Amino acid sequence: MTRSRLELEEYEQRSLAPYAMKSSESQGRRYPDDEDAFRSRFQKDRDRIIHTTAFRRLAYKTQVFVYYEGDHYRTRLTHSIEVAQIGTSLARALRCNEDLTEAICLAHDLGHPPFGHTGEGALNELMAGHGGFDHQRQTMRILEKLEVAYPDFPGLNLTYEVREGLVKHDTDYDVTNAHGYEPDKAGTLECQLANLADEIAYNTSDLDDGLRSDVLHLEEVAQLTLWQDALRSLGMSEITHLNHLLRARIIRRLVSFEINDAIQATAAALTHYDIHSLADLRNQKENTARFSGPMESKNRQLKAFLMEKFYHHYRVMRMATKAQRVLNDLFNAYVSDPRQLPPETQAKFACEPGGVERVICDYIAGMTDRYALEEHQKLFDPTVRV
């Protein structure tokens, strides 16, 4: 027995909540594009994202630690997969569209340059006077222009709802500009759940990686309210030693706390605001998907702790400073003599409204950490073959 796209659409109409986004009600794509016989529109979008070059490159792009620091730390790819897992769990519990949520989650970091937020800051400074740089706008450039995979249109030609979910992706580390996507309207609940999933994933995984690396110390982490809550739920008051299995148990419990709280708080908000349709949801002045007040407070404490003790730790800052020097050197070298760029990159100069600098920025932003380091050696180390 098979199940066609039309049957999938009928299933969505029967099973999803009235405020959920149904694939049959999508505002569609920018360019004519035949839909699949057996996949919904959002399933097709998700699959297109997974098969991009940009998605594969995330395997060697920094989350916090540069790839050579170890094989077990998160990368942008594993982070995106974790976000998708959490996002679909939230969507399933709240009877939202899991496929739309998954597509937004998997694509949300495609625009990150090498070396994480350090790389983003470096490129933004280098592009001052040329439009700047932020990874969220770069994600849209990739999906709408830079990814070349189809003969009939630029980019991936994704549905409006996936693109809207990406431009309205709103966390502490994202700069939103929803121009062209009804900026006065709230995003779909699937978009909002992707925001929460991203926050849950980076908070808990960065804490895990910080402990694994010994950058974070148990006696400091023990002061966190969320950590204390997790220990109590496991029948412990305090611990003096942390091995791999115990760390994994605690991190899993923290993820569960965050997910369960988000589900319950969002469900309560849907009831409180009397939301019975997608229009009701979009007309809200603030996001309906949320954490409870107590969890929001605990998360603020965790984020402040990670900023002070982890992201600004001297080992992490040394890596960040090296990364910034590498990107500065590459950008300035290419700008001083663009003939050092590959011929296919030079060919883009004539058709890029942003000029030579934007082409160079796109080229560097697409690099993995490993490729950027190798390219730096080729350009600046006379003993390395070019």
C-alpha positions as a Markdown table, in Angstrom:
| # | Residue | x | y | z |
|---|---|---|---|---|
| 1 | Met | 0.0 | 0.0 | 0.0 |
| 2 | Thr | 1.2 | 3.5 | -0.8 |
| 3 | Arg | 0.2 | 6.9 | 0.6 |
| 4 | Ser | 0.2 | 9.8 | -1.9 |
| 5 | Arg | 0.8 | 13.4 | -1.2 |
| 6 | Leu | -2.9 | 14.1 | -1.4 |
| 7 | Glu | -3.5 | 11.5 | 1.3 |
| 8 | Leu | -0.7 | 13.1 | 3.4 |
| 9 | Glu | -2.4 | 16.4 | 3.1 |
| 10 | Glu | -5.8 | 14.9 | 4.1 |
| 11 | Tyr | -4.1 | 13.3 | 7.1 |
| 12 | Glu | -2.7 | 16.7 | 8.1 |
| 13 | Gln | -6.1 | 18.3 | 7.9 |
| 14 | Arg | -7.6 | 15.6 | 10.2 |
| 15 | Ser | -4.8 | 15.2 | 12.7 |
| 16 | Leu | -3.0 | 18.6 | 13.1 |
| 17 | Ala | -4.3 | 21.3 | 15.4 |
| 18 | Pro | -6.3 | 24.1 | 13.9 |
| 19 | Tyr | -3.5 | 26.6 | 14.5 |
| 20 | Ala | -0.9 | 24.3 | 12.8 |
| 21 | Met | 0.4 | 25.1 | 9.3 |
| 22 | Lys | -0.9 | 22.6 | 6.7 |
| 23 | Ser | 1.2 | 21.9 | 3.7 |
| 24 | Ser | -1.8 | 22.1 | 1.4 |
| 25 | Glu | -2.4 | 25.7 | 2.6 |
| 26 | Ser | 1.1 | 26.8 | 1.8 |
| 27 | Gln | 1.6 | 30.1 | 0.0 |
| 28 | Gly | 3.7 | 28.2 | -2.5 |
| 29 | Arg | 7.1 | 28.8 | -4.2 |
| 30 | Arg | 8.5 | 31.7 | -6.1 |
| 31 | Tyr | 9.1 | 29.7 | -9.3 |
| 32 | Pro | 6.9 | 27.1 | -11.0 |
| 33 | Asp | 7.9 | 23.7 | -9.6 |
| 34 | Asp | 6.1 | 20.4 | -9.8 |
| 35 | Glu | 5.2 | 18.9 | -6.4 |
| 36 | Asp | 6.1 | 15.3 | -5.6 |
| 37 | Ala | 3.6 | 12.5 | -5.8 |
| 38 | Phe | 4.4 | 11.0 | -2.4 |
| 39 | Arg | 5.9 | 13.8 | -0.4 |
| 40 | Ser | 4.3 | 16.9 | 1.1 |
| 41 | Arg | 5.6 | 20.3 | 0.1 |
| 42 | Phe | 7.4 | 20.6 | 3.4 |
| 43 | Gln | 8.9 | 17.1 | 3.2 |
| 44 | Lys | 10.3 | 18.1 | -0.2 |
| 45 | Asp | 11.8 | 21.3 | 1.3 |
| 46 | Arg | 13.4 | 19.3 | 4.1 |
| 47 | Asp | 14.9 | 16.8 | 1.6 |
| 48 | Arg | 16.3 | 19.6 | -0.6 |
| 49 | Ile | 18.0 | 21.2 | 2.4 |
| 50 | Ile | 19.6 | 17.9 | 3.5 |
| 51 | His | 21.1 | 17.4 | 0.0 |
| 52 | Thr | 22.7 | 20.8 | -0.3 |
| 53 | Thr | 26.5 | 21.4 | -0.3 |
| 54 | Ala | 26.0 | 24.0 | 2.4 |
| 55 | Phe | 24.4 | 21.4 | 4.7 |
| 56 | Arg | 27.3 | 18.9 | 4.3 |
| 57 | Arg | 29.8 | 21.6 | 5.0 |
| 58 | Leu | 28.3 | 22.1 | 8.5 |
| 59 | Ala | 30.2 | 19.0 | 9.5 |
| 60 | Tyr | 33.4 | 21.0 | 9.6 |
| 61 | Lys | 32.1 | 24.3 | 10.9 |
| 62 | Thr | 32.6 | 25.4 | 14.5 |
| 63 | Gln | 29.9 | 25.3 | 17.1 |
| 64 | Val | 32.2 | 26.3 | 20.0 |
| 65 | Phe | 35.3 | 24.2 | 19.4 |
| 66 | Val | 37.3 | 24.2 | 16.1 |
| 67 | Tyr | 37.2 | 20.7 | 14.6 |
| 68 | Tyr | 40.8 | 19.9 | 15.4 |
| 69 | Glu | 40.1 | 20.2 | 19.2 |
| 70 | Gly | 38.4 | 16.8 | 19.2 |
| 71 | Asp | 36.0 | 14.5 | 17.4 |
| 72 | His | 33.3 | 14.4 | 20.1 |
| 73 | Tyr | 32.4 | 18.1 | 20.4 |
| 74 | Arg | 29.4 | 19.5 | 18.6 |
| 75 | Thr | 29.7 | 20.9 | 15.1 |
| 76 | Arg | 27.2 | 23.1 | 13.2 |
| 77 | Leu | 25.9 | 19.9 | 11.6 |
| 78 | Thr | 25.4 | 17.9 | 14.8 |
| 79 | His | 23.9 | 21.0 | 16.4 |
| 80 | Ser | 21.4 | 21.3 | 13.5 |
| 81 | Ile | 20.4 | 17.7 | 13.8 |
| 82 | Glu | 19.9 | 18.1 | 17.6 |
| 83 | Val | 17.8 | 21.2 | 17.0 |
| 84 | Ala | 15.6 | 19.2 | 14.5 |
| 85 | Gln | 15.1 | 16.4 | 16.9 |
| 86 | Ile | 14.0 | 18.7 | 19.7 |
| 87 | Gly | 11.9 | 20.8 | 17.3 |
| 88 | Thr | 10.0 | 17.8 | 16.0 |
| 89 | Ser | 9.4 | 16.5 | 19.5 |
| 90 | Leu | 7.9 | 19.9 | 20.4 |
| 91 | Ala | 5.8 | 20.0 | 17.2 |
| 92 | Arg | 4.5 | 16.4 | 17.7 |
| 93 | Ala | 3.4 | 17.1 | 21.2 |
| 94 | Leu | 1.6 | 20.3 | 20.2 |
| 95 | Arg | 0.0 | 18.8 | 17.1 |
| 96 | Cys | 2.0 | 21.0 | 14.8 |
| 97 | Asn | 3.5 | 20.3 | 11.4 |
| 98 | Glu | 6.6 | 18.2 | 12.1 |
| 99 | Asp | 7.9 | 18.4 | 8.5 |
| 100 | Leu | 7.8 | 22.2 | 8.5 |
| 101 | Thr | 9.5 | 22.4 | 11.9 |
| 102 | Glu | 12.2 | 20.0 | 10.8 |
| 103 | Ala | 12.9 | 21.9 | 7.6 |
| 104 | Ile | 13.4 | 25.2 | 9.5 |
| 105 | Cys | 15.5 | 23.6 | 12.1 |
| 106 | Leu | 17.8 | 21.8 | 9.7 |
| 107 | Ala | 18.4 | 25.0 | 7.6 |
| 108 | His | 18.6 | 27.6 | 10.3 |
| 109 | Asp | 22.5 | 27.6 | 10.5 |
| 110 | Leu | 23.4 | 27.1 | 6.8 |
| 111 | Gly | 24.7 | 30.7 | 6.6 |
| 112 | His | 27.3 | 30.3 | 9.4 |
| 113 | Pro | 30.8 | 31.0 | 8.2 |
| 114 | Pro | 33.9 | 29.1 | 9.5 |
| 115 | Phe | 34.7 | 29.5 | 13.2 |
| 116 | Gly | 31.2 | 30.1 | 14.4 |
| 117 | His | 30.2 | 33.5 | 15.8 |
| 118 | Thr | 33.8 | 34.6 | 15.8 |
| 119 | Gly | 33.9 | 34.2 | 12.0 |
| 120 | Glu | 30.6 | 36.0 | 11.7 |
| 121 | Gly | 31.9 | 39.0 | 13.7 |
| 122 | Ala | 35.1 | 39.1 | 11.7 |
| 123 | Leu | 33.2 | 39.1 | 8.3 |
| 124 | Asn | 30.8 | 41.7 | 9.5 |
| 125 | Glu | 33.7 | 44.0 | 10.4 |
| 126 | Leu | 35.4 | 43.3 | 7.1 |
| 127 | Met | 32.2 | 44.0 | 5.2 |
| 128 | Ala | 31.6 | 47.3 | 6.9 |
| 129 | Gly | 30.6 | 49.7 | 4.1 |
| 130 | His | 29.6 | 46.8 | 1.9 |
| 131 | Gly | 26.4 | 45.7 | 3.5 |
| 132 | Gly | 27.9 | 43.9 | 6.5 |
| 133 | Phe | 27.4 | 40.2 | 7.2 |
| 134 | Asp | 25.2 | 38.1 | 9.5 |
| 135 | His | 24.6 | 34.4 | 9.2 |
| 136 | Gln | 20.8 | 34.7 | 9.0 |
| 137 | Arg | 20.9 | 36.8 | 5.9 |
| 138 | Gln | 23.6 | 34.5 | 4.5 |
| 139 | Thr | 21.3 | 31.5 | 5.0 |
| 140 | Met | 18.7 | 33.1 | 2.8 |
| 141 | Arg | 21.4 | 34.0 | 0.2 |
| 142 | Ile | 22.4 | 30.3 | 0.1 |
| 143 | Leu | 18.8 | 29.1 | -0.2 |
| 144 | Glu | 17.7 | 31.7 | -2.7 |
| 145 | Lys | 20.8 | 32.3 | -4.8 |
| 146 | Leu | 24.1 | 30.7 | -4.0 |
| 147 | Glu | 23.1 | 27.0 | -3.9 |
| 148 | Val | 23.1 | 25.9 | -7.6 |
| 149 | Ala | 21.3 | 22.6 | -8.0 |
| 150 | Tyr | 18.4 | 23.2 | -10.4 |
| 151 | Pro | 18.3 | 24.4 | -14.1 |
| 152 | Asp | 15.0 | 26.3 | -13.9 |
| 153 | Phe | 15.5 | 28.6 | -10.9 |
| 154 | Pro | 18.2 | 29.9 | -8.5 |
| 155 | Gly | 18.6 | 28.4 | -5.1 |
| 156 | Leu | 16.2 | 25.7 | -3.8 |
| 157 | Asn | 12.9 | 27.4 | -4.5 |
| 158 | Leu | 11.6 | 26.5 | -1.0 |
| 159 | Thr | 8.0 | 27.2 | 0.1 |
| 160 | Tyr | 7.1 | 30.6 | 1.6 |
| 161 | Glu | 6.6 | 29.0 | 5.1 |
| 162 | Val | 10.1 | 27.6 | 5.4 |
| 163 | Arg | 11.6 | 30.8 | 4.2 |
| 164 | Glu | 9.5 | 32.8 | 6.6 |
| 165 | Gly | 10.5 | 30.5 | 9.4 |
| 166 | Leu | 14.1 | 31.3 | 8.7 |
| 167 | Val | 13.8 | 35.1 | 8.4 |
| 168 | Lys | 11.8 | 35.1 | 11.6 |
| 169 | His | 14.2 | 32.8 | 13.5 |
| 170 | Asp | 14.6 | 34.8 | 16.7 |
| 171 | Thr | 17.1 | 33.8 | 19.5 |
| 172 | Asp | 19.8 | 35.7 | 21.4 |
| 173 | Tyr | 22.3 | 35.0 | 18.6 |
| 174 | Asp | 20.1 | 35.9 | 15.5 |
| 175 | Val | 19.4 | 39.2 | 13.8 |
| 176 | Thr | 15.9 | 39.1 | 12.4 |
| 177 | Asn | 14.8 | 41.1 | 9.4 |
| 178 | Ala | 11.4 | 39.8 | 8.1 |
| 179 | His | 11.0 | 42.4 | 5.3 |
| 180 | Gly | 8.9 | 40.8 | 2.6 |
| 181 | Tyr | 7.4 | 38.2 | 5.0 |
| 182 | Glu | 4.7 | 40.2 | 6.8 |
| 183 | Pro | 7.0 | 41.5 | 9.6 |
| 184 | Asp | 3.9 | 42.7 | 11.5 |
| 185 | Lys | 2.7 | 39.1 | 11.8 |
| 186 | Ala | 4.0 | 36.4 | 14.1 |
| 187 | Gly | 5.6 | 33.4 | 12.5 |
| 188 | Thr | 3.9 | 30.1 | 12.4 |
| 189 | Leu | 4.0 | 28.1 | 15.6 |
| 190 | Glu | 6.4 | 25.7 | 13.8 |
| 191 | Cys | 8.7 | 28.7 | 13.3 |
| 192 | Gln | 8.4 | 29.6 | 16.9 |
| 193 | Leu | 9.1 | 26.1 | 18.1 |
| 194 | Ala | 12.3 | 26.0 | 16.0 |
| 195 | Asn | 13.4 | 29.1 | 18.0 |
| 196 | Leu | 12.9 | 27.3 | 21.3 |
| 197 | Ala | 14.5 | 24.1 | 19.9 |
| 198 | Asp | 17.6 | 26.0 | 19.0 |
| 199 | Glu | 17.9 | 27.6 | 22.4 |
| 200 | Ile | 17.4 | 24.3 | 24.2 |
| 201 | Ala | 20.0 | 22.6 | 22.0 |
| 202 | Tyr | 22.8 | 25.1 | 22.3 |
| 203 | Asn | 22.3 | 25.7 | 26.0 |
| 204 | Thr | 22.4 | 22.0 | 27.0 |
| 205 | Ser | 25.0 | 20.9 | 24.4 |
| 206 | Asp | 27.4 | 23.8 | 25.2 |
| 207 | Leu | 27.2 | 22.9 | 28.9 |
| 208 | Asp | 27.9 | 19.3 | 27.9 |
| 209 | Asp | 30.9 | 20.2 | 25.7 |
| 210 | Gly | 32.2 | 22.6 | 28.3 |
| 211 | Leu | 32.3 | 19.9 | 30.9 |
| 212 | Arg | 33.7 | 17.3 | 28.5 |
| 213 | Ser | 36.6 | 19.6 | 27.6 |
| 214 | Asp | 37.3 | 20.5 | 31.3 |
| 215 | Val | 36.8 | 24.2 | 30.4 |
| 216 | Leu | 33.9 | 24.2 | 32.8 |
| 217 | His | 34.4 | 22.8 | 36.3 |
| 218 | Leu | 31.9 | 20.8 | 38.3 |
| 219 | Glu | 32.0 | 23.1 | 41.4 |
| 220 | Glu | 31.1 | 26.1 | 39.2 |
| 221 | Val | 28.3 | 24.3 | 37.3 |
| 222 | Ala | 26.9 | 23.0 | 40.6 |
| 223 | Gln | 25.7 | 26.5 | 41.4 |
| 224 | Leu | 23.3 | 26.5 | 38.5 |
| 225 | Thr | 19.6 | 26.1 | 39.5 |
| 226 | Leu | 18.9 | 23.9 | 36.5 |
| 227 | Trp | 21.8 | 21.6 | 37.4 |
| 228 | Gln | 20.5 | 21.4 | 41.0 |
| 229 | Asp | 17.0 | 20.6 | 39.7 |
| 230 | Ala | 18.4 | 17.8 | 37.5 |
| 231 | Leu | 20.3 | 16.2 | 40.4 |
| 232 | Arg | 17.3 | 16.3 | 42.7 |
| 233 | Ser | 15.1 | 14.6 | 40.0 |
| 234 | Leu | 17.7 | 11.8 | 39.8 |
| 235 | Gly | 17.7 | 11.4 | 43.6 |
| 236 | Met | 21.0 | 13.2 | 44.3 |
| 237 | Ser | 21.7 | 16.2 | 46.4 |
| 238 | Glu | 25.3 | 16.9 | 45.2 |
| 239 | Ile | 28.1 | 15.1 | 43.4 |
| 240 | Thr | 31.9 | 15.4 | 43.8 |
| 241 | His | 32.9 | 13.5 | 40.7 |
| 242 | Leu | 31.5 | 13.5 | 37.2 |
| 243 | Asn | 32.1 | 10.6 | 34.8 |
| 244 | His | 30.8 | 10.2 | 31.3 |
| 245 | Leu | 27.7 | 8.2 | 32.1 |
| 246 | Leu | 26.6 | 10.6 | 34.9 |
| 247 | Arg | 27.2 | 13.7 | 32.8 |
| 248 | Ala | 25.1 | 12.1 | 30.0 |
| 249 | Arg | 22.3 | 11.3 | 32.4 |
| 250 | Ile | 22.2 | 14.9 | 33.7 |
| 251 | Ile | 22.3 | 16.5 | 30.3 |
| 252 | Arg | 19.5 | 14.2 | 29.1 |
| 253 | Arg | 17.4 | 15.3 | 32.1 |
| 254 | Leu | 18.1 | 18.9 | 31.4 |
| 255 | Val | 16.9 | 18.5 | 27.8 |
| 256 | Ser | 13.8 | 16.8 | 29.0 |
| 257 | Phe | 13.1 | 19.5 | 31.5 |
| 258 | Glu | 13.4 | 22.2 | 28.8 |
| 259 | Ile | 11.3 | 20.3 | 26.3 |
| 260 | Asn | 8.5 | 19.5 | 28.8 |
| 261 | Asp | 8.4 | 23.0 | 30.1 |
| 262 | Ala | 8.2 | 24.5 | 26.6 |
| 263 | Ile | 5.3 | 22.1 | 25.7 |
| 264 | Gln | 3.3 | 22.9 | 28.8 |
| 265 | Ala | 4.0 | 26.7 | 28.7 |
| 266 | Thr | 3.1 | 26.9 | 25.0 |
| 267 | Ala | -0.1 | 24.8 | 25.5 |
| 268 | Ala | -1.1 | 27.1 | 28.4 |
| 269 | Ala | -0.5 | 30.2 | 26.2 |
| 270 | Leu | -2.6 | 28.8 | 23.4 |
| 271 | Thr | -5.4 | 28.4 | 25.8 |
| 272 | His | -4.9 | 31.7 | 27.6 |
| 273 | Tyr | -4.9 | 33.7 | 24.3 |
| 274 | Asp | -7.9 | 31.6 | 23.0 |
| 275 | Ile | -6.0 | 30.6 | 19.8 |
| 276 | His | -8.1 | 28.4 | 17.5 |
| 277 | Ser | -6.7 | 29.2 | 14.1 |
| 278 | Leu | -3.5 | 30.1 | 12.3 |
| 279 | Ala | -4.9 | 33.6 | 11.9 |
| 280 | Asp | -5.4 | 33.9 | 15.7 |
| 281 | Leu | -1.8 | 32.8 | 16.2 |
| 282 | Arg | -0.3 | 35.2 | 13.6 |
| 283 | Asn | -2.2 | 38.2 | 15.1 |
| 284 | Gln | -0.5 | 37.8 | 18.5 |
| 285 | Lys | 1.9 | 40.7 | 19.3 |
| 286 | Glu | 4.4 | 38.3 | 20.9 |
| 287 | Asn | 5.4 | 34.7 | 20.3 |
| 288 | Thr | 3.0 | 32.1 | 21.7 |
| 289 | Ala | 5.7 | 29.4 | 21.9 |
| 290 | Arg | 7.6 | 30.0 | 25.1 |
| 291 | Phe | 9.1 | 28.7 | 28.3 |
| 292 | Ser | 7.4 | 29.2 | 31.7 |
| 293 | Gly | 8.5 | 32.2 | 33.8 |
| 294 | Pro | 10.6 | 30.1 | 36.1 |
| 295 | Met | 12.3 | 28.2 | 33.3 |
| 296 | Glu | 13.0 | 31.4 | 31.5 |
| 297 | Ser | 14.7 | 32.7 | 34.6 |
| 298 | Lys | 16.8 | 29.5 | 35.0 |
| 299 | Asn | 17.8 | 29.7 | 31.3 |
| 300 | Arg | 19.0 | 33.3 | 31.7 |
| 301 | Gln | 21.2 | 32.2 | 34.5 |
| 302 | Leu | 22.6 | 29.3 | 32.4 |
| 303 | Lys | 23.2 | 31.6 | 29.4 |
| 304 | Ala | 25.0 | 34.2 | 31.5 |
| 305 | Phe | 27.1 | 31.4 | 33.1 |
| 306 | Leu | 28.1 | 30.0 | 29.7 |
| 307 | Met | 29.0 | 33.5 | 28.4 |
| 308 | Glu | 31.3 | 34.2 | 31.3 |
| 309 | Lys | 32.8 | 30.8 | 32.0 |
| 310 | Phe | 32.8 | 29.1 | 28.6 |
| 311 | Tyr | 32.5 | 31.4 | 25.6 |
| 312 | His | 35.0 | 33.9 | 27.2 |
| 313 | His | 37.3 | 31.3 | 28.7 |
| 314 | Tyr | 40.9 | 31.9 | 27.7 |
| 315 | Arg | 41.2 | 28.6 | 25.7 |
| 316 | Val | 38.1 | 29.5 | 23.7 |
| 317 | Met | 39.3 | 33.1 | 23.2 |
| 318 | Arg | 42.7 | 31.9 | 21.9 |
| 319 | Met | 40.9 | 29.8 | 19.3 |
| 320 | Ala | 38.7 | 32.7 | 18.4 |
| 321 | Thr | 41.6 | 35.1 | 18.1 |
| 322 | Lys | 43.4 | 32.8 | 15.8 |
| 323 | Ala | 40.3 | 32.3 | 13.7 |
| 324 | Gln | 39.8 | 36.0 | 13.4 |
| 325 | Arg | 43.4 | 36.5 | 12.1 |
| 326 | Val | 42.9 | 33.7 | 9.5 |
| 327 | Leu | 39.7 | 35.3 | 8.1 |
| 328 | Asn | 41.2 | 38.8 | 8.1 |
| 329 | Asp | 44.2 | 37.5 | 6.2 |
| 330 | Leu | 42.1 | 35.6 | 3.7 |
| 331 | Phe | 39.7 | 38.5 | 3.0 |
| 332 | Asn | 42.5 | 41.1 | 2.6 |
| 333 | Ala | 44.6 | 38.9 | 0.4 |
| 334 | Tyr | 41.7 | 38.2 | -2.0 |
| 335 | Val | 40.6 | 41.9 | -2.1 |
| 336 | Ser | 44.2 | 43.0 | -2.8 |
| 337 | Asp | 44.4 | 40.6 | -5.7 |
| 338 | Pro | 41.2 | 38.8 | -6.7 |
| 339 | Arg | 43.1 | 36.8 | -9.3 |
| 340 | Gln | 44.0 | 34.4 | -6.4 |
| 341 | Leu | 40.4 | 33.2 | -6.3 |
| 342 | Pro | 39.3 | 30.2 | -8.4 |
| 343 | Pro | 38.1 | 31.0 | -11.9 |
| 344 | Glu | 34.5 | 30.0 | -11.2 |
| 345 | Thr | 34.5 | 32.5 | -8.2 |
| 346 | Gln | 36.0 | 35.3 | -10.3 |
| 347 | Ala | 33.3 | 34.7 | -12.9 |
| 348 | Lys | 30.7 | 35.9 | -10.3 |
| 349 | Phe | 32.1 | 39.4 | -10.2 |
| 350 | Ala | 30.3 | 40.6 | -13.2 |
| 351 | Cys | 26.8 | 39.6 | -12.0 |
| 352 | Glu | 27.0 | 40.3 | -8.3 |
| 353 | Pro | 25.4 | 43.7 | -7.4 |
| 354 | Gly | 27.3 | 43.7 | -4.1 |
| 355 | Gly | 30.6 | 43.9 | -5.9 |
| 356 | Val | 33.9 | 42.0 | -5.5 |
| 357 | Glu | 33.7 | 42.2 | -1.7 |
| 358 | Arg | 30.4 | 40.4 | -1.5 |
| 359 | Val | 31.6 | 37.6 | -3.8 |
| 360 | Ile | 34.7 | 37.2 | -1.6 |
| 361 | Cys | 32.6 | 37.3 | 1.5 |
| 362 | Asp | 30.3 | 34.5 | 0.0 |
| 363 | Tyr | 33.4 | 32.5 | -0.8 |
| 364 | Ile | 34.9 | 32.7 | 2.7 |
| 365 | Ala | 31.5 | 32.2 | 4.4 |
| 366 | Gly | 31.1 | 29.0 | 2.5 |
| 367 | Met | 34.4 | 27.6 | 3.7 |
| 368 | Thr | 34.7 | 25.0 | 6.4 |
| 369 | Asp | 37.1 | 25.5 | 9.3 |
| 370 | Arg | 39.5 | 23.0 | 7.8 |
| 371 | Tyr | 39.4 | 24.5 | 4.3 |
| 372 | Ala | 39.9 | 28.0 | 5.6 |
| 373 | Leu | 43.0 | 26.9 | 7.5 |
| 374 | Glu | 44.4 | 25.0 | 4.5 |
| 375 | Glu | 43.7 | 28.0 | 2.2 |
| 376 | His | 45.5 | 30.3 | 4.7 |
| 377 | Gln | 48.6 | 28.0 | 4.5 |
| 378 | Lys | 48.5 | 28.0 | 0.7 |
| 379 | Leu | 48.4 | 31.8 | 0.6 |
| 380 | Phe | 50.9 | 32.6 | 3.4 |
| 381 | Asp | 53.2 | 29.6 | 3.9 |
| 382 | Pro | 55.8 | 29.5 | 1.0 |
| 383 | Thr | 56.6 | 25.9 | 1.8 |
| 384 | Val | 53.0 | 24.7 | 1.1 |
| 385 | Arg | 52.0 | 23.8 | -2.5 |
| 386 | Val | 49.2 | 25.9 | -3.9 |
